[in-house]
Amino acid sequence: MKTVLADDRGRIILGTKFLHRYGKKFAVVGTPKEIVLVPIAKDPLAELTKLGKESGIDKYSLTELKKMAREEAQKEAFSRIKDVR
């Protein structure tokens, strides 16, 4: 783990090792306990295509994916309702 400090303008320096490994563009996500830097791919569409092929999701049609997402969202919503009761 590397510790860095922010300067007076809020900038931090990650170093070239991190920039070569993760790139220069990051999404900054703030949570109640931490700040997370999420690397943004140079070509996000190509990265998503690659991830889709690796996961096997590319064998489903868009209609099938929407149906699967809707069913999963319903399961999650109903499980949360049960937890509240």
Helices and strands as residue ranges (DSSP letters): H 16-22, E 26-30, E 35-39, H 44-55, G 57-59, H 62-84
